[in-house]
Amino acid sequence: AEKTRRVDALRAENEKSAGTVFSRACHECRAPHPLERVVLTHCGHAVCRACADADARRSLLLCTTCETVSAFVRLFEEKTEEGVRHTDDSPAASISRVCGVCYAANPAVRAVITTCGHVACLACIEQLKSANRVKCPFCRENSPVVRLVEPLLSK
């Protein structure tokens, strides 16, 4: 019952966040619109691929934002479909936030399946979660999850 209430509350938040803009900025170099990002699997901060590659070459697996020791996994973020236009013409507008499970257009909170890097809204992840693990709805990998840190830019 508690899980159902939590999922319902998260779905309600998803509905309210339709016009909200979330940051895709790299937490390390602050590039505003990286087209490819990776997430630190223990804290949920995202960095651009270039910063992750540079950190890996230095054997640095420490989040520069929160100093958590972590590993990286590539985020699987979908590009928007051809013909879908956004009011924002930035490169970030070409990356879709649609949840691939419930199709919420702009989820308030998303989570990452840390083994494979697939992303879904937190409501769907909570619904699928069992003992703090999720069987990925996209590739069936059984994995822990982490909440993706995506700061709010505007409502």
DSSP file (Angstrom, degrees, kcal/mol; ACC not computed):
  #  RESIDUE AA STRUCTURE BP1 BP2  ACC     N-H-->O    O-->H-N    N-H-->O    O-->H-N    TCO  KAPPA ALPHA  PHI   PSI    X-CA   Y-CA   Z-CA
    1    1 A A     >        0   0    0      0, 0.0     4,-2.2     0, 0.0     5,-0.2   0.000 360.0 360.0 360.0 -43.1    0.0    0.0    0.0
    2    2 A E  H  >  +     0   0    0      1,-0.2     4,-2.4     2,-0.2     5,-0.2   0.912 360.0  51.2 -63.4 -42.2    2.8    2.4    0.9
    3    3 A K  H  > S+     0   0    0      1,-0.2     4,-2.5     2,-0.2    -1,-0.2   0.906 109.3  50.8 -61.4 -42.2    4.6    1.6   -2.4
    4    4 A T  H  > S+     0   0    0      2,-0.2     4,-2.6     1,-0.2    -1,-0.2   0.908 110.2  49.2 -63.1 -43.0    1.4    2.3   -4.4
    5    5 A R  H  X S+     0   0    0     -4,-2.2     4,-2.4     2,-0.2    -2,-0.2   0.917 111.9  49.0 -62.4 -43.0    1.0    5.7   -2.6
    6    6 A R  H  X S+     0   0    0     -4,-2.4     4,-2.3     2,-0.2    -2,-0.2   0.926 112.5  47.1 -63.4 -44.6    4.6    6.6   -3.3
    7    7 A V  H  X S+     0   0    0     -4,-2.5     4,-2.4     2,-0.2    -2,-0.2   0.912 112.1  50.6 -63.5 -42.9    4.3    5.6   -7.0
    8    8 A D  H  X S+     0   0    0     -4,-2.6     4,-2.0     1,-0.2    -1,-0.2   0.903 110.5  49.6 -61.6 -41.5    1.0    7.6   -7.3
    9    9 A A  H  X S+     0   0    0     -4,-2.4     4,-2.0     2,-0.2    -2,-0.2   0.902 111.1  49.2 -64.6 -41.2    2.6   10.7   -5.8
   10   10 A L  H  X S+     0   0    0     -4,-2.3     4,-2.1     2,-0.2    98,-0.3   0.893 109.8  51.3 -65.4 -39.6    5.6   10.4   -8.2
   11   11 A R  H  X S+     0   0    0     -4,-2.4     4,-1.8     2,-0.2    -1,-0.2   0.883 108.3  52.2 -64.6 -38.0    3.2   10.1  -11.2
   12   12 A A  H  X S+     0   0    0     -4,-2.0     4,-1.6     1,-0.2    -1,-0.2   0.901 108.5  50.9 -63.5 -40.6    1.3   13.2  -10.0
   13   13 A E  H  X S+     0   0    0     -4,-2.0     4,-1.2     1,-0.2    -2,-0.2   0.891 106.3  55.6 -62.6 -39.3    4.7   15.1   -9.8
   14   14 A N  H  < S+     0   0    0     -4,-2.1     3,-0.5     1,-0.2    92,-0.3   0.907 106.3  50.6 -59.0 -42.1    5.4   13.9  -13.4
   15   15 A E  H >< S+     0   0    0     -4,-1.8     3,-0.8     1,-0.2    -1,-0.2   0.867 110.1  50.0 -65.1 -36.5    2.1   15.4  -14.6
   16   16 A K  H 3< S+     0   0    0     -4,-1.6     3,-0.4     1,-0.2    -1,-0.2   0.699 101.2  64.5 -73.6 -19.7    3.0   18.8  -12.9
   17   17 A S  T ><  +     0   0    0     -4,-1.2     3,-1.5    -3,-0.5    -1,-0.2   0.250  63.1 116.5 -92.5  14.6    6.5   18.9  -14.4
   18   18 A A  T <  S+     0   0    0     -3,-0.8    -1,-0.2     1,-0.3    -2,-0.1   0.859  85.3  32.8 -52.6 -43.5    5.4   19.2  -18.1
   19   19 A G  T 3  S+     0   0    0     -3,-0.4    -1,-0.3   136,-0.2     2,-0.1   0.366  92.6 119.2 -96.9   5.6    6.8   22.7  -18.6
   20   20 A T    <   -     0   0    0     -3,-1.5     2,-0.5    86,-0.2   135,-0.2  -0.453  53.1-146.5 -75.1 141.7    9.8   22.3  -16.3
   21   21 A V  E     -A  154   0A   0    133,-3.2   132,-3.4    -2,-0.1   133,-1.5  -0.944  13.2-162.0-111.2 127.9   13.3   22.6  -17.7
   22   22 A F  E     -A  152   0A   0     -2,-0.5   130,-0.2   130,-0.2     2,-0.2  -0.827  22.4-109.3-109.3 147.3   16.0   20.5  -16.2
   23   23 A S        -     0   0    0    128,-3.4    10,-0.1    -2,-0.3    -1,-0.0  -0.505  23.8-177.2 -74.5 139.0   19.8   21.1  -16.5
   24   24 A R        +     0   0    0      8,-0.6    -1,-0.1    -2,-0.2     3,-0.1   0.202  39.5 139.9-109.7   8.8   21.9   18.7  -18.6
   25   25 A A        -     0   0    0      8,-0.1     2,-0.3     1,-0.1    21,-0.2  -0.185  62.3-107.0 -59.8 142.7   25.1   20.5  -17.6
   26   26 A C     >  -     0   0    0      5,-2.2     4,-1.0     1,-0.1    21,-0.2  -0.532  21.1-142.4 -65.9 130.5   28.2   18.5  -16.9
   27   27 A H  T  4 S+     0   0    0     19,-2.1    20,-0.2    -2,-0.3    -1,-0.1   0.596  96.0  41.8 -72.3  -9.9   28.8   18.6  -13.1
   28   28 A E  T  4 S+     0   0    0     18,-0.2    -1,-0.1     3,-0.1    19,-0.1   0.880 129.7  16.0-102.1 -61.3   32.5   18.7  -13.8
   29   29 A C  T  4 S-     0   0    0      2,-0.1    -2,-0.1    19,-0.0    18,-0.0   0.548  92.6-129.1 -94.4  -7.9   33.3   21.1  -16.7
   30   30 A R     <  +     0   0    0     -4,-1.0    -3,-0.1     1,-0.2    -5,-0.1   0.605  42.3 168.4  69.6  14.6   29.9   22.8  -16.7
   31   31 A A        -     0   0    0      1,-0.2    -5,-2.2    -6,-0.1    -1,-0.2  -0.434  31.0-142.5 -54.6 126.8   29.4   22.3  -20.4
   32   32 A P  S    S+     0   0    0      0, 0.0    -8,-0.6     0, 0.0    -1,-0.2   0.812  81.8  21.7 -71.5 -31.5   25.7   23.2  -20.7
   33   33 A H        +     0   0    0    -10,-0.1    -8,-0.1    -8,-0.1     2,-0.1  -0.383  69.0 178.2-137.3  58.6   24.4   20.7  -23.3
   34   34 A P        -     0   0    0      0, 0.0     3,-0.1     0, 0.0    13,-0.0  -0.413  21.6-149.5 -64.1 136.2   26.6   17.6  -23.6
   35   35 A L  S    S+     0   0    0      1,-0.2     2,-0.4    -2,-0.1    13,-0.0   0.784  84.8  38.7 -78.2 -26.4   25.2   15.2  -26.1
   36   36 A E  S    S+     0   0    0     40,-0.0    13,-1.9     2,-0.0     2,-0.3  -0.989  73.8 176.6-127.4 127.8   26.6   12.2  -24.4
   37   37 A R  E     -B   48   0B   0     -2,-0.4    38,-2.4    38,-0.3     2,-0.3  -0.865  16.7-154.4-125.4 158.8   26.7   11.9  -20.6
   38   38 A V  E     -BC  47  74B   0      9,-2.8     9,-2.4    -2,-0.3     2,-0.4  -0.910  15.8-139.0-124.1 157.7   27.7    9.3  -18.1
   39   39 A V  E     -BC  46  73B   0     34,-2.8    34,-1.6    -2,-0.3     2,-0.6  -0.920  16.7-121.1-119.0 144.2   26.4    9.0  -14.5
   40   40 A L  E >>  - C   0  72B   0      5,-2.6     4,-2.5    -2,-0.4     3,-0.6  -0.754  26.0-142.9 -81.4 123.1   28.3    8.2  -11.4
   41   41 A T  T 34 S+     0   0    0     30,-2.7    -1,-0.1    -2,-0.6    73,-0.1   0.599  91.0  46.4 -71.8 -13.2   26.6    5.0  -10.1
   42   42 A H  T 34 S+     0   0    0     29,-0.3    -1,-0.2    26,-0.1    27,-0.1   0.699 126.7  20.5-100.8 -21.3   26.8    5.8   -6.4
   43   43 A C  T <4 S-     0   0    0     -3,-0.6    -2,-0.2     2,-0.2   104,-0.1   0.628  91.4-125.5-122.2 -20.2   25.6    9.4   -6.3
   44   44 A G     <  +     0   0    0     -4,-2.5   105,-2.7     1,-0.3     2,-0.2   0.499  56.8 143.6  87.6   3.0   23.7   10.1   -9.5
   45   45 A H        -     0   0    0     -5,-0.2    -5,-2.6   103,-0.2     2,-0.4  -0.570  39.9-142.9 -75.4 141.4   25.7   13.1  -10.7
   46   46 A A  E     -B   39   0B   0    103,-0.4   -19,-2.1    -2,-0.2     2,-0.3  -0.848  18.8-178.4-108.7 141.9   26.1   13.2  -14.5
   47   47 A V  E     -B   38   0B   0     -9,-2.4    -9,-2.8    -2,-0.4   -21,-0.1  -0.903  34.5 -94.4-129.8 161.4   29.2   14.4  -16.4
   48   48 A C  E  >  -B   37   0B   0     -2,-0.3     4,-2.2   -11,-0.2   -11,-0.2  -0.316  37.3-110.5 -72.0 161.1   30.0   14.7  -20.0
   49   49 A R  H  > S+     0   0    0    -13,-1.9     4,-2.7     1,-0.2     5,-0.2   0.870 116.4  57.0 -60.5 -38.3   31.7   11.8  -21.8
   50   50 A A  H  > S+     0   0    0    -14,-0.2     4,-2.3     1,-0.2    -1,-0.2   0.916 108.6  45.6 -62.3 -43.9   34.9   13.9  -22.3
   51   51 A C  H  > S+     0   0    0      2,-0.2     4,-2.7     1,-0.2    -1,-0.2   0.906 112.8  50.8 -66.1 -40.8   35.2   14.5  -18.5
   52   52 A A  H  X S+     0   0    0     -4,-2.2     4,-2.5     2,-0.2    -2,-0.2   0.916 111.1  48.5 -62.4 -42.8   34.5   10.8  -17.7
   53   53 A D  H  X S+     0   0    0     -4,-2.7     4,-2.0     2,-0.2    -2,-0.2   0.911 112.5  48.2 -63.8 -42.2   37.2    9.7  -20.3
   54   54 A A  H  X S+     0   0    0     -4,-2.3     4,-1.3     1,-0.2    -2,-0.2   0.911 112.6  48.6 -64.8 -42.2   39.7   12.2  -18.8
   55   55 A D  H  <>S+     0   0    0     -4,-2.7     5,-3.3     1,-0.2    -2,-0.2   0.902 109.7  52.3 -63.8 -40.7   38.9   11.0  -15.2
   56   56 A A  H ><5S+     0   0    0     -4,-2.5     3,-1.3     1,-0.2    -1,-0.2   0.884 105.8  54.2 -63.7 -38.5   39.3    7.4  -16.3
   57   57 A R  H 3<5S+     0   0    0     -4,-2.0    -1,-0.2     1,-0.3    -2,-0.2   0.830 112.1  44.5 -64.2 -30.7   42.7    8.1  -17.8
   58   58 A R  T 3<5S-     0   0    0     -4,-1.3    -1,-0.3    -3,-0.2    -2,-0.2   0.353 114.5-120.8 -91.6   5.4   43.7    9.5  -14.4
   59   59 A S  T < 5 +     0   0    0     -3,-1.3     2,-0.7     1,-0.2    -3,-0.2   0.815  60.2 155.0  57.2  32.3   42.1    6.5  -12.6
   60   60 A L      < +     0   0    0     -5,-3.3    -1,-0.2    -6,-0.2    -2,-0.1  -0.822  17.4 163.8 -94.2 113.6   39.9    9.1  -10.9
   61   61 A L        +     0   0    0     -2,-0.7     9,-3.3    -3,-0.1     2,-0.5  -0.253  40.7 112.7-120.2  43.4   36.6    7.5   -9.7
   62   62 A L  B    S-D   69   0C   0      7,-0.2     7,-0.2    -7,-0.0     2,-0.2  -0.972  71.6-119.8-118.8 125.5   35.7   10.3   -7.3
   63   63 A C     >  -     0   0    0      5,-2.7     4,-1.9    -2,-0.5    -2,-0.1  -0.466  14.8-151.1 -64.6 127.3   32.7   12.5   -8.0
   64   64 A T  T  4 S+     0   0    0     -2,-0.2    -1,-0.2     1,-0.2   -36,-0.0   0.626  92.8  52.0 -76.0 -12.1   34.0   16.1   -8.2
   65   65 A T  T  4 S+     0   0    0      3,-0.1    -1,-0.2     1,-0.0    -2,-0.0   0.909 131.7   5.9 -87.1 -49.5   30.6   17.4   -6.9
   66   66 A C  T  4 S-     0   0    0      2,-0.1    -2,-0.2   -21,-0.0    -3,-0.0   0.408  91.7-122.3-119.5   0.0   30.1   15.3   -3.8
   67   67 A E     <  +     0   0    0     -4,-1.9     2,-0.4     1,-0.2    -3,-0.1   0.748  55.9 154.3  63.2  27.8   33.4   13.4   -3.4
   68   68 A T        -     0   0    0     -5,-0.0    -5,-2.7     1,-0.0     2,-0.4  -0.719  48.6-121.6 -84.4 133.8   31.7   10.0   -3.5
   69   69 A V  B     +D   62   0C   0     -2,-0.4     2,-0.3    -7,-0.2    -7,-0.2  -0.629  55.6 145.1 -73.1 129.7   33.9    7.1   -4.7
   70   70 A S        -     0   0    0     -9,-3.3     2,-0.3    -2,-0.4   -30,-0.1  -0.906  46.0-115.9-155.3 175.1   32.0    5.7   -7.7
   71   71 A A        -     0   0    0     -2,-0.3   -30,-2.7   -32,-0.0     2,-0.3  -0.789  31.4-120.7-115.5 165.2   32.1    4.1  -11.1
   72   72 A F  E     -C   40   0B   0     -2,-0.3     2,-0.3   -32,-0.2   -32,-0.2  -0.804  23.4-177.7-105.6 148.8   30.7    5.5  -14.3
   73   73 A V  E     -C   39   0B   0    -34,-1.6   -34,-2.8    -2,-0.3     2,-0.1  -0.982  33.7-109.7-140.7 139.6   28.1    4.1  -16.6
   74   74 A R  E     -C   38   0B   0     -2,-0.3     2,-0.4   -36,-0.2   -36,-0.3  -0.426  32.2-126.4 -66.0 135.3   27.0    5.6  -19.9
   75   75 A L        -     0   0    0    -38,-2.4     2,-1.1    -2,-0.1   -38,-0.3  -0.703  10.7-141.9 -82.2 131.2   23.5    7.1  -19.8
   76   76 A F  B     +e  118   0D   0     41,-2.7    43,-0.6    -2,-0.4     2,-0.5  -0.806  33.5 167.6 -92.7  97.2   21.1    5.8  -22.5
   77   77 A E        -     0   0    0     -2,-1.1     2,-0.2    41,-0.1    20,-0.1  -0.948  29.2-129.8-114.0 131.1   19.2    9.0  -23.4
   78   78 A E        -     0   0    0     -2,-0.5    18,-3.3    18,-0.3     2,-0.2  -0.520  13.6-126.3 -82.1 142.8   17.1    9.0  -26.5
   79   79 A K  B     -F   95   0E   0     16,-0.3    16,-0.3    -2,-0.2    15,-0.1  -0.568  40.1 -97.2 -77.1 151.8   17.2   11.7  -29.2
   80   80 A T        -     0   0    0     14,-2.6    -1,-0.1    -2,-0.2     3,-0.1  -0.343  45.5 -96.5 -69.0 153.9   13.9   13.3  -29.9
   81   81 A E    >   -     0   0    0      1,-0.1     3,-2.0    -3,-0.1    -1,-0.1  -0.367  47.3 -91.2 -69.1 149.8   12.0   12.0  -32.9
   82   82 A E  T 3  S+     0   0    0      1,-0.3    -1,-0.1    -3,-0.1     3,-0.1  -0.347 114.6  27.7 -57.8 136.7   12.3   13.8  -36.2
   83   83 A G  T 3  S+     0   0    0      1,-0.3     2,-0.6    -3,-0.1    -1,-0.3   0.204  87.5 119.4  94.2 -17.0    9.6   16.4  -36.5
   84   84 A V    <   -     0   0    0     -3,-2.0     2,-0.4    10,-0.0    -1,-0.3  -0.745  48.8-163.4 -83.5 121.3    9.2   16.9  -32.8
   85   85 A R        -     0   0    0     -2,-0.6     2,-0.3    -3,-0.1     4,-0.1  -0.820   8.3-157.9-109.3 145.6   10.0   20.6  -32.1
   86   86 A H        -     0   0    0     -2,-0.4     7,-0.1     2,-0.2     8,-0.0  -0.806  27.7-124.3-112.8 159.0   10.8   22.2  -28.8
   87   87 A T  S    S+     0   0    0     -2,-0.3     2,-0.5     2,-0.0    -1,-0.1   0.753 100.2  72.0 -71.3 -22.4   10.5   25.8  -27.8
   88   88 A D        -     0   0    0      1,-0.1    -2,-0.2     2,-0.1    -1,-0.0  -0.828  65.4-165.6 -95.6 125.2   14.2   25.6  -26.9
   89   89 A D        +     0   0    0     -2,-0.5    -1,-0.1    -4,-0.1    -2,-0.0   0.283  49.6 120.3 -93.9  11.4   16.6   25.4  -29.9
   90   90 A S  S >  S-     0   0    0      1,-0.1     3,-1.7     3,-0.0     4,-0.3  -0.277  81.6-106.3 -70.3 161.2   19.6   24.4  -27.8
   91   91 A P  G >  S+     0   0    0      0, 0.0     3,-1.7     0, 0.0     4,-0.2   0.817 119.9  65.6 -56.6 -29.6   21.3   21.0  -28.4
   92   92 A A  G >  S+     0   0    0      1,-0.3     3,-1.9     2,-0.2    -3,-0.1   0.788  87.1  69.7 -64.0 -25.3   19.7   19.8  -25.2
   93   93 A A  G <  S+     0   0    0     -3,-1.7    -1,-0.3     1,-0.3    -5,-0.1   0.683  89.6  63.1 -66.5 -15.7   16.3   20.1  -26.9
   94   94 A S  G <  S+     0   0    0     -3,-1.7   -14,-2.6    -4,-0.3     2,-0.5   0.491  88.3  82.8 -87.3  -1.8   17.3   17.2  -29.1
   95   95 A I  B <  S-F   79   0E   0     -3,-1.9   -16,-0.3   -16,-0.3     2,-0.2  -0.902  77.6-136.9-104.3 125.3   17.5   14.8  -26.1
   96   96 A S        -     0   0    0    -18,-3.3   -18,-0.3    -2,-0.5    10,-0.1  -0.542  16.8-168.2 -81.8 143.0   14.2   13.4  -25.0
   97   97 A R        +     0   0    0      8,-0.4    -1,-0.1    -2,-0.2     7,-0.1   0.315  45.2 132.9-103.8   3.3   13.2   13.1  -21.4
   98   98 A V        -     0   0    0      8,-0.1     2,-0.4   -20,-0.1     7,-0.2  -0.312  62.9-119.5 -60.2 132.0   10.2   10.8  -22.2
   99   99 A C     >  -     0   0    0      5,-2.2     4,-1.6     1,-0.1    21,-0.1  -0.610  15.0-147.5 -71.8 126.2   10.0    7.8  -19.9
  100  100 A G  T  4 S+     0   0    0     19,-0.5    -1,-0.1    -2,-0.4    20,-0.1   0.495  92.7  47.7 -75.1  -2.9   10.3    4.7  -22.1
  101  101 A V  T  4 S+     0   0    0      3,-0.1    -1,-0.2    20,-0.0    19,-0.0   0.859 130.9  10.4-100.3 -57.3    8.1    2.7  -19.7
  102  102 A C  T  4 S-     0   0    0      2,-0.1    -2,-0.2    19,-0.0     3,-0.1   0.511  93.4-126.5-103.4  -6.9    5.0    4.9  -19.0
  103  103 A Y     <  +     0   0    0     -4,-1.6     2,-0.2     1,-0.2    -3,-0.1   0.716  41.0 172.4  66.2  25.0    5.7    7.6  -21.6
  104  104 A A        -     0   0    0      1,-0.1    -5,-2.2    -7,-0.1    -1,-0.2  -0.506  30.6-138.8 -59.3 129.2    5.6   10.5  -19.2
  105  105 A A  S    S+     0   0    0      1,-0.3    -8,-0.4    -7,-0.2    -1,-0.1   0.860  84.7   5.6 -66.7 -39.6    6.7   13.4  -21.3
  106  106 A N  S    S-     0   0    0    -92,-0.3    -1,-0.3    -8,-0.1   -86,-0.2  -0.563  80.9-152.2-147.7  73.5    8.9   15.2  -18.9
  107  107 A P        -     0   0    0      0, 0.0     3,-0.1     0, 0.0   -93,-0.1  -0.145  13.4-137.8 -56.4 141.8    9.3   13.3  -15.6
  108  108 A A  S    S+     0   0    0    -98,-0.3     2,-0.4     1,-0.2   -97,-0.1   0.861  91.1  18.2 -65.7 -36.8   10.0   15.3  -12.5
  109  109 A V  S    S-     0   0    0    -99,-0.1    13,-2.7    40,-0.0    14,-0.4  -1.000  71.3-168.2-139.3 134.2   12.6   12.8  -11.3
  110  110 A R  E     -G  121   0F   0     38,-0.5    38,-2.4    -2,-0.4     2,-0.3  -0.840   5.2-155.0-119.0 160.0   14.4   10.1  -13.3
  111  111 A A  E     -GH 120 147F   0      9,-2.9     9,-1.9    -2,-0.3     2,-0.4  -0.932   8.9-135.9-132.9 157.2   16.5    7.2  -12.2
  112  112 A V  E     -GH 119 146F   0     34,-3.1    34,-2.1    -2,-0.3     2,-0.8  -0.929  14.3-132.9-116.5 134.7   19.3    5.2  -13.8
  113  113 A I  E  >  - H   0 145F   0      5,-2.6     4,-3.1    -2,-0.4     3,-0.5  -0.796  27.4-149.0 -82.7 112.7   19.7    1.4  -13.7
  114  114 A T  T  4 S+     0   0    0     30,-1.8    -1,-0.1    -2,-0.8    31,-0.1   0.664  84.7  53.5 -71.5 -19.9   23.4    1.4  -12.8
  115  115 A T  T  4 S+     0   0    0     29,-0.5    -1,-0.2     1,-0.1    30,-0.1   0.890 126.7  18.0 -78.4 -38.7   24.5   -1.8  -14.5
  116  116 A C  T  4 S-     0   0    0     -3,-0.5    -2,-0.2     2,-0.1    -1,-0.1   0.675  94.6-125.0-109.3 -21.6   23.2   -0.9  -18.0
  117  117 A G     <  +     0   0    0     -4,-3.1   -41,-2.7     1,-0.3    -3,-0.1   0.518  54.2 150.0  88.3   5.3   22.7    2.9  -17.9
  118  118 A H  B     -e   76   0D   0     -5,-0.4    -5,-2.6   -43,-0.2     2,-0.4  -0.450  33.9-145.3 -71.9 149.0   19.0    2.8  -19.0
  119  119 A V  E     +G  112   0F   0    -43,-0.6   -19,-0.5    -7,-0.2     2,-0.3  -0.915  25.4 159.1-120.4 140.2   16.9    5.7  -17.7
  120  120 A A  E     -G  111   0F   0     -9,-1.9    -9,-2.9    -2,-0.4   -21,-0.1  -0.947  48.4 -79.2-147.6 167.1   13.2    5.7  -16.6
  121  121 A C  E  >  -G  110   0F   0     -2,-0.3     4,-2.1   -11,-0.2   -11,-0.3  -0.361  41.7-117.6 -67.8 153.2   11.1    7.9  -14.5
  122  122 A L  H  > S+     0   0    0    -13,-2.7     4,-3.0     1,-0.2     5,-0.2   0.825 112.5  61.5 -63.5 -31.5   11.4    7.3  -10.7
  123  123 A A  H  > S+     0   0    0    -14,-0.4     4,-2.0     2,-0.2    -1,-0.2   0.939 107.9  43.0 -59.9 -46.6    7.7    6.3  -10.5
  124  124 A C  H  > S+     0   0    0     -3,-0.3     4,-2.0     2,-0.2    -2,-0.2   0.904 113.8  51.2 -66.2 -41.0    8.3    3.4  -12.9
  125  125 A I  H  X S+     0   0    0     -4,-2.1     4,-1.5     1,-0.2    -2,-0.2   0.930 110.4  49.0 -61.7 -45.3   11.5    2.4  -11.2
  126  126 A E  H  < S+     0   0    0     -4,-3.0    -1,-0.2     1,-0.2    -2,-0.2   0.893 110.5  51.3 -61.2 -39.3    9.8    2.4   -7.8
  127  127 A Q  H  < S+     0   0    0     -4,-2.0    -1,-0.2     1,-0.2    -2,-0.2   0.864 115.7  41.2 -65.5 -36.0    7.0    0.3   -9.2
  128  128 A L  H  < S+     0   0    0     -4,-2.0     7,-0.4    -5,-0.1    -1,-0.2   0.631  92.3 113.3 -85.1 -15.1    9.5   -2.3  -10.6
  129  129 A K     <  +     0   0    0     -4,-1.5     2,-0.3    -5,-0.2     5,-0.2  -0.299  36.6 174.9 -69.0 138.9   11.8   -2.2   -7.6
  130  130 A S  B >  S-I  133   0G   0      3,-3.0     3,-1.2    -2,-0.0    -3,-0.0  -0.941  74.0 -13.7-142.1 119.6   12.2   -5.3   -5.4
  131  131 A A  T 3  S-     0   0    0     -2,-0.3     3,-0.1     1,-0.3    -1,-0.0   0.906 126.9 -56.1  54.2  46.7   14.8   -5.3   -2.6
  132  132 A N  T 3  S+     0   0    0      1,-0.2    13,-0.5    -6,-0.1     2,-0.3   0.660 121.0 100.4  61.6  19.7   16.5   -2.2   -3.9
  133  133 A R  E <   -IJ 130 144G   0     -3,-1.2    -3,-3.0    11,-0.2     2,-0.4  -0.930  54.5-157.2-130.1 156.8   17.1   -3.8   -7.3
  134  134 A V  E     - J   0 143G   0      9,-3.2     9,-2.6    -2,-0.3     2,-0.8  -0.990  19.2-133.4-133.2 140.2   15.2   -3.5  -10.6
  135  135 A K  E     - J   0 142G   0     -7,-0.4     7,-0.2    -2,-0.4     6,-0.1  -0.871  44.2-114.0 -88.0 115.6   15.0   -5.8  -13.6
  136  136 A C     >  -     0   0    0      5,-3.2     4,-1.7    -2,-0.8     6,-0.0  -0.241  16.1-146.7 -54.9 127.9   15.6   -3.3  -16.4
  137  137 A P  T  4 S+     0   0    0      0, 0.0    -1,-0.2     0, 0.0    -2,-0.0   0.618  96.5  45.4 -71.8 -10.2   12.5   -3.0  -18.5
  138  138 A F  T  4 S+     0   0    0      3,-0.1    -2,-0.1     0, 0.0    -3,-0.0   0.836 134.2   6.3 -99.8 -42.1   14.6   -2.5  -21.6
  139  139 A C  T  4 S-     0   0    0      2,-0.1    -3,-0.1   -21,-0.0    -4,-0.0   0.432  90.1-121.6-125.0  -2.1   17.4   -5.1  -21.4
  140  140 A R     <  +     0   0    0     -4,-1.7     2,-0.2     1,-0.2     0, 0.0   0.587  54.8 155.1  71.0  12.7   16.3   -7.3  -18.4
  141  141 A E        -     0   0    0     -6,-0.1    -5,-3.2     1,-0.1     2,-0.6  -0.542  42.4-133.2 -68.2 133.0   19.6   -6.6  -16.5
  142  142 A N  E     +J  135   0G   0     -7,-0.2    -7,-0.2    -2,-0.2    -1,-0.1  -0.816  48.0 143.5 -91.3 123.2   19.0   -7.0  -12.8
  143  143 A S  E     -J  134   0G   0     -9,-2.6    -9,-3.2    -2,-0.6     2,-0.1  -0.981  52.6-100.1-157.1 156.8   20.6   -4.1  -11.1
  144  144 A P  E     -J  133   0G   0      0, 0.0   -30,-1.8     0, 0.0   -29,-0.5  -0.350  42.2-139.2 -70.3 167.9   20.6   -1.5   -8.3
  145  145 A V  E     -H  113   0F   0    -13,-0.5     2,-0.4   -32,-0.2   -32,-0.2  -0.894  11.8-158.4-128.6 160.6   19.4    2.0   -9.3
  146  146 A V  E     -H  112   0F   0    -34,-2.1   -34,-3.1    -2,-0.3     2,-0.3  -0.998  28.2-111.9-137.8 141.7   20.4    5.6   -8.5
  147  147 A R  E     -H  111   0F   0     -2,-0.4     2,-0.4   -36,-0.2   -36,-0.3  -0.565  35.6-123.8 -70.6 129.8   18.4    8.7   -8.7
  148  148 A L        -     0   0    0    -38,-2.4     2,-0.8    -2,-0.3   -38,-0.5  -0.651  18.2-133.5 -79.3 124.9   19.7   10.9  -11.5
  149  149 A V        +     0   0    0   -105,-2.7  -103,-0.4    -2,-0.4    -1,-0.1  -0.713  37.4 162.2 -83.1 110.2   20.6   14.4  -10.3
  150  150 A E        -     0   0    0     -2,-0.8  -126,-0.1  -105,-0.1    -2,-0.0  -0.851  30.4-140.8-131.7  94.5   19.1   16.9  -12.7
  151  151 A P        -     0   0    0      0, 0.0  -128,-3.4     0, 0.0     2,-0.3  -0.179  22.6-109.5 -58.5 147.4   18.9   20.4  -11.3
  152  152 A L  E     +A   22   0A   0   -130,-0.2  -130,-0.2     1,-0.2     3,-0.1  -0.616  32.6 179.2 -77.2 129.6   15.9   22.5  -12.0
  153  153 A L  E     -     0   0A   0   -132,-3.4     2,-0.3     1,-0.4  -131,-0.2   0.826  65.5 -20.3 -96.6 -44.4   16.5   25.4  -14.4
  154  154 A S  E      A   21   0A   0   -133,-1.5  -133,-3.2     1,-0.1    -1,-0.4  -0.984 360.0 360.0-161.9 154.9   12.9   26.8  -14.6
  155  155 A K              0   0    0     -2,-0.3  -136,-0.2  -135,-0.2  -135,-0.1   0.373 360.0 360.0-105.3 360.0    9.3   25.9  -14.1
